[in-house]
Amino acid sequence: MATESMPRTDGPAWMSWLGVTAILLGILFTASEGNEWMRQVIVDNATPANLELPAADCRADELEEEGLSFAECEQMVEAIRSYVVSRPVWFAGVQAWLAAIGTLLALVSVVCGAALANFRISAARIGAGIFALLAVIDAAHFVAAQQAGPILRAIHLPMALQWFVIHLALAIAFFVAQRQQLPQMTVDSAPAIYGRFEVVAHWFLAVSVFFLFVSSWWMLSLPLPSDEFRYREFPFQLHKNIGITIVLLMIAMALIRLTRRQALPAPAETRGMSQLRLGGHVALYLLVFAVCVTGYMSSSYSGWGTTWWWLIDLPAWGYEDDDLNQLYSDLHIWTCWALLIAMAAHIGAALLHAVRNDGILRRILRW
C-alpha cells in the first residue's frame, strides 16, 4: 500500500489535471494579487496627502521613447487623480492587506496543486480550505469595491467576481476530491530527476515571469517620471531586480543541467516529439535570457541606475543614449511577446501531460 510520504504512480488522471489546473491558476492569482498590493502601496505613498497633483510633465523625448501622444501623457496623470479622489480613506489599506493575504494563500494553493498532482489525497483536504479562503478574499475585494464608488467598482468588481467564481469552483472540486476512495497504488522508489534547487527555481521563475508581465502593463500606465511624479521608481526597480535574479537562476539551472547531463526522454516518445520537447525547452531558456538582457541593456542606456535589491549598485555598462535605449526597448518588447507564446505552448504541453497522466509533469513537482 502506498503511503502519503512516498510519491505514487498510476493514480487517477483527474488528480493530475486538477492539480496542474490549481497550479496554473494559483500562479496567475499570485501575479494578480501581488500587483494589486503594489498598486495600492505605490499610489498611496507617491500621492500628496492633499491629493493635489501637478500638471503632467510630458517631455518630447519621453513621449517619443514610449510612443505616447501629449494627450495620453496627460491622461496618465488624470487616471491617478481620478483613482485617488474616488478612493475612500480606508480603501488602500483594506485592498493592500487583502492582496497580501491573497498572495500568500495563492502560493499555498500552488503547493497543494503540486501535491495533488503527485496523488497525495491530503492535499485535496488542505486545498479545499485554501480555495474557500481565497473565495472569501475575492468576496471581500468585491464588497470593498462595491462600497468605494462607481469609478473603483468599474476597475475592481469584474476581476473580483471572476476570481470568486474560479476559486469557489476549485474549492468544491477539491472538497469532492478529498472524499474520493482511491484505489491501491504502487510506490515510486526511483530517485527524483530534478534536485530541490531546480524545482524551487523552476516555480520561482514561473511566478516571477507572470508577475513581471502583469506588473509591467500596469507600471507603464503610470505618469512619466519627474521630480513630482515618482510612481514609477519602486515598480521599475523591482522589475529590474527580479529580472536580474531570473538571469542568475537561469545560468545556475543551465550549468546544473549541463554538468549532470540528465536524460529526460518521455515514455514511448517519438523522435519528432523528442526534438520538439528539446527545442521548446531551449527556446524558453534563450527567450527568458534575451528578455532579461535586452531589458537591462535598455535600462543601461536610459540614464537610470540599477541597485540590485536596493543593496548593490550595479555598474553602468552603457551611457545615456536615446537611440540605443529605444533599440533595446523594442527588442525587449518583441522578445517578451515571443516568450509569452513559448510559455503558452509550454503550459499547453503540461496540460496535455496532465490529461494523459503519463508521469512527465510530476518530474518537476517532486522533491
C-alpha positions in Angstrom: 0.0 0.0 0.0 1.3 3.4 -0.9 1.8 6.0 1.8 1.3 9.7 1.8 5.1 10.3 2.4 6.1 8.5 -0.8 5.5 9.5 -4.5 2.7 7.5 -6.1 2.3 6.2 -9.6 -0.7 5.0 -11.6 -3.1 7.3 -9.8 -6.3 8.6 -11.3 -6.0 11.1 -14.2 -8.4 13.6 -12.6 -6.0 14.2 -9.7 -3.2 15.0 -12.2 -5.2 17.5 -14.3 -7.0 19.1 -11.3 -3.6 19.5 -9.6 -2.0 21.2 -12.6 -5.1 23.4 -13.1 -4.7 24.6 -9.5 -1.0 25.3 -10.1 -1.7 27.4 -13.1 -4.5 29.4 -11.6 -2.5 29.8 -8.4 0.4 31.3 -10.3 -1.9 33.7 -12.1 -3.6 34.8 -9.0 -0.3 35.3 -7.2 0.7 37.7 -10.0 -2.6 39.5 -9.9 -2.7 39.9 -6.1 1.0 40.8 -5.9 0.4 43.6 -8.5 -2.7 44.8 -6.6 -0.7 45.1 -3.4 2.0 47.1 -5.2 -0.6 49.3 -6.8 -2.2 50.3 -3.5 1.1 50.8 -1.7 2.7 52.8 -4.6 -0.3 55.0 -5.3 -0.8 55.7 -1.6 2.9 56.6 -0.9 3.6 58.6 -4.0 0.4 60.8 -3.9 0.5 64.0 -1.9 -1.6 64.0 1.2 -3.8 66.8 -0.1 -4.4 64.7 -3.3 -3.4 67.7 -5.5 -1.3 66.5 -8.4 0.7 68.9 -10.5 0.3 69.1 -14.3 1.8 66.3 -16.3 5.5 66.5 -17.2 5.4 65.5 -20.9 8.9 65.9 -22.3 9.2 65.3 -26.0 12.0 62.7 -25.7 10.0 60.7 -23.2 6.9 60.8 -25.4 8.9 59.6 -28.4 10.6 56.8 -26.4 7.3 55.4 -25.1 5.2 56.1 -28.2 2.8 58.4 -26.4 0.9 61.5 -27.5 0.7 64.6 -25.3 -2.9 63.8 -24.6 -2.0 60.3 -23.4 0.7 61.6 -21.2 -1.8 64.0 -19.5 -4.3 61.2 -19.2 -1.8 59.1 -17.2 -1.9 61.8 -14.5 -5.7 62.2 -14.8 -6.1 58.4 -14.3 -4.2 58.6 -11.0 -6.1 61.8 -10.0 -9.4 60.1 -10.7 -8.4 57.0 -8.8 -7.2 58.7 -5.6 -10.1 61.2 -5.4 -12.6 58.4 -5.9 -10.9 56.2 -3.2 -12.2 56.3 0.4 -9.6 56.7 3.1 -9.9 53.1 4.2 -9.7 51.6 0.7 -6.0 51.4 0.1 -5.2 49.7 3.4 -8.0 47.2 3.0 -7.1 46.3 -0.5 -3.4 46.1 0.3 -4.0 43.7 3.2 -6.4 41.6 1.3 -4.0 41.4 -1.7 -1.1 40.4 0.7 -3.1 37.6 2.3 -4.4 36.6 -1.1 -0.8 36.3 -2.5 0.3 34.1 0.4 -2.8 31.9 0.0 -2.3 31.6 -3.7 1.3 30.4 -3.2 0.0 27.7 -0.8 -2.6 26.7 -3.4 0.2 26.1 -5.9 1.8 23.7 -3.4 -1.5 22.0 -2.9 -1.9 21.6 -6.6 1.6 20.1 -6.9 0.9 17.6 -4.1 -2.4 16.6 -5.6 -0.7 16.0 -9.0 1.5 13.7 -7.0 -1.6 11.8 -5.9 -1.4 12.9 -2.3 -5.1 13.0 -1.3 -4.3 15.0 1.9 -3.6 17.9 -0.5 -7.2 17.9 -1.5 -8.4 18.4 2.0 -6.0 21.3 2.6 -6.7 22.7 -0.9 -10.4 22.8 -0.3 -9.9 25.0 2.7 -7.3 27.2 0.9 -9.6 27.8 -2.1 -12.5 28.5 0.2 -10.4 31.2 1.9 -9.4 32.6 -1.5 -13.1 32.8 -2.4 -13.6 34.8 0.9 -10.7 37.1 -0.1 -12.4 37.6 -3.5 -15.7 38.4 -1.9 -14.0 40.9 0.5 -12.4 42.6 -2.6 -15.8 42.7 -4.2 -17.5 44.2 -1.1 -14.7 46.8 -0.7 -15.0 47.9 -4.3 -18.8 47.9 -4.1 -18.6 50.4 -1.2 -15.9 52.5 -2.9 -18.0 54.3 -5.5 -18.7 53.9 -9.3 -15.2 54.5 -10.6 -13.5 51.9 -8.4 -16.3 49.5 -9.0 -15.7 49.6 -12.7 -12.0 48.9 -12.1 -12.1 46.2 -9.4 -15.5 44.5 -9.5 -15.2 42.4 -12.7 -11.9 40.9 -11.7 -13.1 40.1 -8.1 -16.2 38.4 -9.4 -14.2 36.3 -11.9 -11.8 35.1 -9.3 -14.6 34.4 -6.8 -16.3 32.1 -9.3 -12.9 30.3 -10.1 -11.9 29.8 -6.5 -15.4 28.7 -5.4 -15.4 26.1 -8.2 -11.9 24.9 -7.2 -12.9 24.7 -3.5 -15.8 22.5 -4.5 -13.7 20.4 -6.8 -11.0 19.8 -4.1 -13.7 19.1 -1.5 -15.3 16.5 -3.7 -11.8 15.1 -4.5 -10.9 14.6 -0.8 -14.0 12.4 -0.4 -13.0 10.0 -3.2 -11.8 6.5 -2.4 -8.5 5.9 -4.1 -7.5 2.5 -5.4 -4.4 0.9 -4.1 -1.4 2.4 -6.0 2.2 1.5 -6.3 5.0 3.5 -4.8 7.7 5.0 -7.0 11.0 4.4 -5.4 13.0 5.9 -8.3 15.1 9.0 -7.4 13.8 12.4 -8.4 15.2 13.6 -11.7 15.4 17.2 -10.6 17.0 18.4 -7.5 15.3 20.6 -4.9 17.1 23.7 -6.2 15.9 23.1 -9.7 12.3 22.5 -8.6 12.2 25.7 -6.5 13.9 27.7 -9.2 11.5 26.5 -11.8 8.4 27.6 -9.9 10.0 30.8 -8.7 10.7 31.6 -12.4 7.1 30.7 -13.3 5.6 33.0 -10.6 8.1 35.8 -11.3 7.6 35.8 -15.1 3.8 36.1 -14.8 4.2 38.8 -12.2 6.5 40.7 -14.4 4.0 40.6 -17.3 1.1 41.7 -15.2 3.0 44.4 -13.3 4.8 45.8 -16.4 1.5 46.5 -18.1 0.3 48.4 -15.1 3.5 50.3 -14.3 3.8 51.6 -17.9 0.4 53.3 -17.4 1.8 55.4 -14.5 2.7 59.1 -15.1 6.1 59.7 -16.7 8.9 60.1 -14.1 9.9 63.5 -12.9 10.7 65.3 -9.7 7.0 65.5 -8.9 5.9 62.1 -10.2 7.7 59.2 -8.5 5.2 56.5 -9.1 7.5 54.5 -11.3 10.5 54.3 -9.1 9.7 51.3 -7.0 7.9 49.1 -9.6 10.7 49.7 -12.2 13.4 48.9 -9.7 11.5 45.8 -8.6 11.1 44.8 -12.2 14.8 45.1 -12.9 15.7 43.3 -9.6 13.5 40.3 -10.4 14.8 40.2 -14.0 18.5 40.1 -12.9 17.7 37.4 -10.3 16.0 35.4 -13.0 19.1 35.5 -15.2 21.3 34.3 -12.3 18.9 31.4 -11.6 18.7 30.5 -15.3 22.5 30.4 -15.5 22.7 28.2 -12.4 20.0 25.8 -13.8 21.7 25.6 -17.2 25.1 24.8 -15.5 23.4 22.1 -13.4 21.8 20.6 -16.4 25.0 20.6 -18.4 27.1 19.1 -15.7 24.6 16.4 -14.8 23.8 15.6 -18.4 20.4 14.4 -17.4 18.4 12.5 -19.9 14.7 13.3 -19.8 13.0 11.3 -22.6 9.3 10.8 -22.3 7.9 7.3 -22.3 7.3 5.9 -25.8 8.3 9.3 -27.2 8.8 9.6 -31.0 11.9 11.2 -32.4 9.8 14.2 -33.6 8.2 14.7 -30.2 11.7 14.4 -28.5 13.1 17.1 -30.8 10.0 19.3 -30.3 10.3 19.0 -26.5 14.1 19.8 -26.6 13.6 22.7 -28.9 10.8 24.1 -26.7 13.0 24.0 -23.6 15.9 25.5 -25.4 13.7 28.3 -26.7 12.4 29.0 -23.2 15.9 29.3 -21.9 17.1 31.6 -24.7 14.0 33.8 -24.7 14.0 34.3 -20.9 17.7 35.2 -21.1 17.1 37.5 -24.1 14.2 39.3 -22.4 16.2 40.0 -19.3 19.4 41.0 -21.1 17.6 43.4 -23.5 15.7 44.9 -20.6 18.9 45.5 -18.7 20.6 47.0 -21.8 17.7 49.3 -22.4 17.9 50.5 -18.8 21.7 50.9 -19.1 21.2 53.3 -22.0 18.3 55.2 -20.4 20.5 57.1 -17.8 18.8 55.4 -14.9 20.9 53.4 -12.5 20.1 49.9 -11.1 20.6 48.9 -7.5 20.1 45.2 -7.1 17.6 44.6 -4.3 18.4 48.0 -3.0 21.8 46.7 -1.7 24.3 46.5 -4.6 24.8 49.4 -7.1 25.4 47.7 -10.4 27.9 49.2 -12.8 26.6 51.4 -15.6 27.5 49.3 -18.7 26.1 51.9 -21.0 25.6 55.6 -21.2 22.6 57.8 -21.8 21.7 57.3 -25.5 18.1 57.6 -26.6 18.6 55.6 -29.9 20.2 52.6 -28.2 17.7 52.8 -25.4 14.9 52.6 -27.9 16.5 49.8 -29.8 16.9 47.6 -26.8 13.5 48.6 -25.5 11.9 47.4 -28.8 13.9 44.2 -28.7 12.8 43.7 -25.1 9.1 44.1 -26.1 9.3 41.7 -29.0 11.2 39.1 -27.1 8.5 39.4 -24.3 5.8 38.6 -26.8 7.8 35.7 -28.1 8.3 34.4 -24.6 4.6 34.7 -23.9 3.9 32.5 -26.9 6.6 30.0 -25.9 5.1 29.9 -22.4 1.6 29.3 -23.7 3.0 26.3 -25.7 4.9 25.1 -22.6 1.7 25.3 -20.4 -0.3 23.6 -23.2 2.2 20.7 -23.1 2.0 20.5 -19.3 -1.8 20.3 -19.5 -1.5 17.6 -22.2 0.8 15.5 -19.9 -1.6 16.1 -17.0 -4.6 14.8 -19.1 -2.5 11.8 -20.3 -1.4 11.2 -16.7 1.9 9.9 -18.1 4.1 11.0 -15.1 6.1 13.6 -17.0 4.6 16.5 -15.2 5.4 15.1 -11.8 9.1 15.2 -12.6 9.2 19.0 -11.8 6.8 18.6 -8.9 8.8 16.0 -6.9 11.4 16.7 -4.3 
